Amino acid sequence: MRASHDPKAKAVVAARQAEGTRWEEVHHPSRGLLETRSLTLQPFRIADAAPQTSAQVERHLQAAVEAIAGLAQGHPLPVRHAAMTKVRKQLPDLAALVDCWWEGVRRDVEQAAISPMWQRWATESLLPLVSWEHQVAHTRCARRKAKLRQALEAMQVAFGHHALTQGLPPQALKAWQAWATHRVKALQRASSAVEGRNGALAQLHHHQRGVPKHRDKVWTVLHNFDGRAGDGTTPASRFFRRSFPDLFETAFSHIEALPQPRRRKHQVALCH
């Protein structure tokens, strides 16, 4: 009997096809939830470019995490309660980044002393446009890039037809765009300090214990005030837009004279 007519072989093939279909049904929703989570952690909503607060971002992230947990429970996937609990605890700190970023924008706007109309134009039109331009250029996921490009195209049309945009001379518009680019780049979501070769998770995996809190604070200070880019600036100077004293000189100025090494008694006697 040929294998193609064997009932057992047909049953095995049908079972494998059904299993593959079932896992595809799990894979696509899970990828969609992960993409939603990534697009949520932004100062603007992807749907209408409205500004978001940390509380709104946290609610959306919590909903995405709960949807992922429900998807895992509805399918034969390993239940990782400890991992989900850890993720839920991290969401408020992740969402707080949005309010911190908006505080920097608010400080810049107050120092510029512009009218409320210009403030709305900068925060509701210019910043979303530059933000999505930056993300489209740096996003590798094709589906997420397509969503960002769609939002960017809509914002480009609205920004180009805005009355304030049309009334700005080219030089002033270029200056506004330079400010917005600087502000957008200040929104750092990189996890290299956590997941990199020398990051906190690497230390945790190698030592099988947590990183001491004082060491974590020292690493944070070193990264923000002594980690210099190619142009010589530090993350702190780029975010606060001001210079800071040299970290080594500041720390060295607080160190008193070091004590002399202890000398043995017979060495003291020889000196006399």
C-alpha positions in Angstrom: 0.0 0.0 0.0 1.4 3.4 -0.9 2.1 5.8 2.0 -0.2 8.5 0.5 -3.1 6.1 1.0 -2.2 4.9 4.5 -4.9 6.1 6.9 -2.3 6.4 9.8 0.0 8.6 7.7 -3.0 10.8 6.7 -4.0 11.2 10.3 -0.5 12.2 11.3 -0.2 14.8 8.6 -3.6 16.2 9.5 -2.6 16.4 13.2 0.6 18.2 12.3 -1.2 20.7 10.1 -3.8 21.4 12.8 -1.0 21.9 15.3 0.8 24.3 13.0 -2.4 26.3 12.4 -3.1 26.5 16.1 0.4 27.9 16.8 0.1 30.4 14.0 -3.2 31.6 15.6 -1.2 32.1 18.8 1.8 33.7 17.1 0.0 36.5 15.3 -1.9 37.8 18.3 1.1 37.7 20.5 3.2 39.7 18.0 0.4 42.2 17.7 0.3 42.7 21.4 4.1 43.2 21.6 3.9 45.7 18.8 1.1 47.5 20.6 3.1 47.6 23.8 6.1 49.1 21.9 4.0 51.8 20.2 2.2 52.7 23.5 5.4 53.7 25.3 5.5 57.1 23.5 4.7 60.7 24.4 2.0 60.7 21.7 -0.9 58.3 20.8 -0.2 56.6 17.5 -3.9 57.0 16.5 -4.4 60.7 16.7 -1.0 62.2 17.9 -2.6 63.4 21.1 -0.1 63.9 24.0 0.0 61.2 26.7 0.8 61.2 30.4 2.5 58.5 32.3 -0.8 57.4 33.9 -2.3 56.9 30.4 0.7 55.0 29.2 0.7 52.8 32.3 -2.9 51.9 31.8 -2.3 50.9 28.2 0.8 48.9 29.1 -1.2 47.1 31.9 -3.9 46.2 29.5 -1.4 44.8 27.0 0.3 42.7 29.7 -3.0 41.4 30.9 -3.9 40.5 27.3 -0.6 38.6 26.9 -1.3 36.8 30.2 -4.8 35.8 29.0 -3.4 34.6 25.7 -0.9 32.4 27.5 -3.6 30.9 29.8 -5.9 30.2 26.9 -3.2 28.0 25.1 -0.9 25.3 26.4 1.9 27.7 27.1 4.2 27.6 30.2 2.8 29.8 33.0 5.4 32.1 34.4 3.7 33.9 37.3 7.0 35.3 38.7 8.0 36.8 35.4 4.6 38.4 34.9 4.7 39.8 38.4 8.1 41.3 37.7 6.9 42.9 34.5 3.9 44.4 36.2 6.2 46.0 38.8 8.4 47.6 36.1 5.5 49.2 34.2 5.2 52.4 36.5 8.9 53.1 36.1 8.8 52.7 32.4 5.7 54.9 32.0 7.3 57.6 34.3 9.8 58.3 31.4 7.0 60.0 29.5 6.3 62.6 32.2 10.0 63.2 32.6 10.3 63.9 28.9 7.3 66.2 29.0 8.9 68.1 31.9 11.9 68.9 29.7 9.6 70.1 26.9 7.7 72.3 29.3 10.9 73.8 30.7 12.0 74.7 27.1 8.7 76.2 26.2 8.6 78.4 29.4 12.2 79.6 28.7 11.2 80.6 25.2 8.2 82.6 26.5 6.0 81.8 23.5 2.2 82.2 23.4 -0.2 79.3 24.1 -1.0 79.1 20.4 2.7 78.4 19.5 3.0 76.0 22.4 0.1 73.9 21.0 1.7 74.0 17.6 5.0 72.8 19.0 3.6 70.0 21.2 0.8 68.8 19.0 2.2 69.2 15.5 5.9 69.6 15.4 7.0 67.1 18.1 4.8 64.2 16.9 6.1 64.8 13.3 9.8 64.8 14.3 9.2 61.9 16.7 7.7 59.6 14.2 10.3 60.6 11.6 13.0 59.5 14.0 11.2 56.2 14.9 10.5 55.3 11.2 14.2 55.7 10.5 15.3 53.5 13.5 12.5 50.8 13.5 13.4 47.5 12.0 10.1 45.7 12.4 8.2 45.9 9.1 4.7 45.9 10.6 5.6 48.5 13.3 7.4 50.6 10.7 4.3 50.5 8.5 2.1 51.8 11.3 4.5 54.6 12.1 4.9 55.5 8.5 1.1 55.8 8.2 0.9 58.1 11.2 3.8 60.1 9.9 2.2 60.7 6.5 -1.0 61.9 8.1 1.0 64.2 10.4 3.0 65.6 7.5 -0.2 66.6 5.7 -1.6 68.3 8.9 1.7 70.0 9.7 2.1 71.3 6.2 -1.4 72.8 6.1 -1.1 74.4 9.6 -1.3 78.2 9.5 1.7 78.7 11.8 3.8 76.4 9.7 3.0 78.2 6.5 3.8 81.6 8.1 7.3 80.6 9.4 10.3 81.6 7.3 12.6 78.7 6.3 15.3 79.7 8.8 12.9 79.8 11.8 11.3 76.5 10.8 14.8 74.9 10.6 15.5 76.2 14.1 12.3 74.8 15.4 13.0 71.4 13.8 16.5 71.3 15.3 15.0 71.9 18.7 12.4 69.2 18.2 15.0 66.7 17.0 17.1 67.4 20.1 14.1 66.9 22.3 13.1 63.6 20.5 16.6 62.2 20.9 16.5 62.9 24.6 13.7 60.3 25.0 16.1 57.4 25.7 14.4 53.9 25.8 17.6 51.9 25.1 18.0 48.9 27.4 21.8 48.4 26.8 22.5 49.5 30.4 20.2 46.7 31.6 20.6 43.9 29.0 24.0 44.6 27.6 27.2 42.6 28.1 28.1 44.7 31.2 24.5 45.6 32.1 22.6 44.9 35.3 21.0 41.7 33.9 24.4 40.4 32.9 25.7 40.9 36.4 22.6 39.2 37.8 23.1 36.2 35.6 26.8 35.8 36.2 26.7 36.3 40.0 23.3 34.7 40.5 22.4 37.5 42.9 21.1 41.0 42.7 23.3 44.1 42.1 23.9 46.2 45.3 21.9 49.4 45.3 25.0 51.6 45.8 26.7 50.0 42.8 23.6 50.6 40.7 23.6 54.3 41.7 27.3 54.6 40.8 26.7 53.1 37.4 23.8 55.6 36.8 26.0 58.5 37.7 28.9 57.3 35.5 26.5 56.8 32.5 24.7 60.1 32.8 27.6 62.4 33.7 30.8 60.7 32.4 29.6 58.6 29.4 30.6 60.8 26.5 29.4 60.6 22.9 31.5 61.3 19.8 30.9 65.0 20.2 32.1 65.0 23.8 28.6 65.6 25.4 27.1 63.4 28.1 23.5 62.3 28.5 23.0 64.8 31.3 24.3 67.7 29.3 22.2 66.8 26.3 19.0 66.4 28.4 19.4 69.5 30.6 21.1 71.5 27.9 23.8 72.8 30.2 27.4 71.8 31.1 28.4 70.0 34.3 31.7 69.9 36.2 34.1 67.1 35.4 33.0 64.0 37.4 36.5 62.9 38.3 37.5 66.3 39.5 34.4 66.7 41.5 34.8 63.3 43.2 38.6 63.9 43.7 37.9 67.3 45.5 36.0 65.5 48.2 38.8 63.0 49.0 41.0 64.0 51.9 44.7 63.3 52.3 45.3 59.5 52.4 46.8 58.1 55.6 50.4 56.9 55.6 50.9 53.2 55.4 51.5 51.4 58.7 55.2 50.8 59.5 56.5 48.0 61.6 58.3 48.6 64.9 61.7 47.5 63.8 61.5 49.8 60.8 60.7 52.7 63.1 63.7 51.8 65.3 66.0 51.7 62.3 64.9 55.2 61.3 66.0 56.5 64.7 
